[in-house]
């Protein structure tokens, strides 16, 4: 399966563990681990539940199919800037 779901990255950004997400959405930690590692792909209802719990748009759970490394670099810069703002 192609690596299009960025759930692992989103969980890191939000500081939420897979176990905590699993508990919040009524799934097993094993299932969430399989999603994070792209061994399974969630159904529509599960995507909606995950996005709702993480307070993000469903689209934010996916890597862009049109963007490449420049977008990833910008996301990393934003992450670093957000961390710096939190620490100040």
C-alpha positions as CSV (number, residue, x, y, z in Angstrom):
1,X,0.0,0.0,0.0
2,X,1.3,3.5,-0.9
3,X,2.2,5.7,2.0
4,X,-0.5,8.3,1.6
5,X,-1.9,8.5,5.1
6,X,0.1,10.8,7.4
7,X,-1.5,9.7,10.6
8,X,1.8,9.0,12.3
9,X,3.1,12.6,11.6
10,X,-0.2,14.1,12.7
11,X,-0.1,12.2,16.0
12,X,3.5,13.4,16.6
13,X,2.5,17.0,15.8
14,X,-0.4,16.8,18.2
15,X,1.5,15.0,20.9
16,X,-1.0,12.2,21.0
17,X,-0.1,8.5,21.3
18,X,-1.6,5.8,19.1
19,X,-3.0,4.2,22.2
20,X,-4.8,7.4,23.3
21,X,-6.2,7.8,19.8
22,X,-7.4,4.2,19.8
23,X,-9.2,4.7,23.1
24,X,-10.8,7.9,21.9
25,X,-12.2,6.5,18.7
26,X,-13.2,3.1,20.0
27,X,-10.5,1.1,18.1
28,X,-7.8,-1.2,19.2
29,X,-4.2,0.0,19.6
30,X,-3.2,-2.7,17.1
31,X,-5.6,-1.3,14.5
32,X,-4.3,2.3,15.0
33,X,-0.7,0.9,14.8
34,X,-1.6,-0.7,11.5
35,X,-3.0,2.6,10.2
36,X,0.1,4.5,11.3
37,X,2.4,2.0,9.6
38,X,0.2,2.0,6.5
39,X,-0.6,-1.7,6.7
40,X,-4.3,-1.0,6.7
41,X,-6.4,1.9,5.3
42,X,-9.3,3.2,7.4
43,X,-12.9,3.3,6.2
44,X,-14.6,6.7,5.7
45,X,-16.3,6.7,9.1
46,X,-13.0,6.0,10.8
47,X,-11.3,8.8,8.9
48,X,-14.0,11.2,10.1
49,X,-13.7,10.0,13.7
50,X,-9.9,10.3,13.7
51,X,-10.1,13.8,12.2
52,X,-12.7,14.9,14.6
53,X,-10.7,13.7,17.6
54,X,-7.6,15.4,16.3
55,X,-9.5,18.6,15.5
56,X,-8.3,18.6,11.9
57,X,-9.8,18.5,8.5
58,X,-9.9,15.0,7.0
59,X,-7.7,16.2,4.2
60,X,-4.9,16.9,6.7
61,X,-4.6,13.1,7.3
62,X,-3.2,12.7,3.8
63,X,0.0,13.6,2.0
64,X,-0.5,15.8,-1.0
65,X,-0.5,13.9,-4.3
66,X,0.7,17.0,-6.1
67,X,3.4,18.3,-3.7
68,X,6.7,16.9,-2.9
69,X,9.7,17.8,-0.8
70,X,9.1,21.6,-0.9
71,X,5.8,21.1,0.9
72,X,7.3,18.8,3.4
73,X,10.1,21.3,4.1
74,X,7.5,24.1,4.7
75,X,5.6,21.8,7.1
76,X,8.9,21.1,9.0
77,X,9.6,24.9,9.1
78,X,6.1,25.5,10.4
79,X,6.5,22.8,13.1
80,X,9.7,24.3,14.3
81,X,8.3,27.8,14.4
82,X,5.3,26.6,16.3
83,X,7.5,24.9,18.8
84,X,9.6,28.0,19.2
85,X,6.4,30.1,19.9
86,X,5.2,27.6,22.5
87,X,8.5,27.8,24.3
88,X,8.6,31.6,24.4
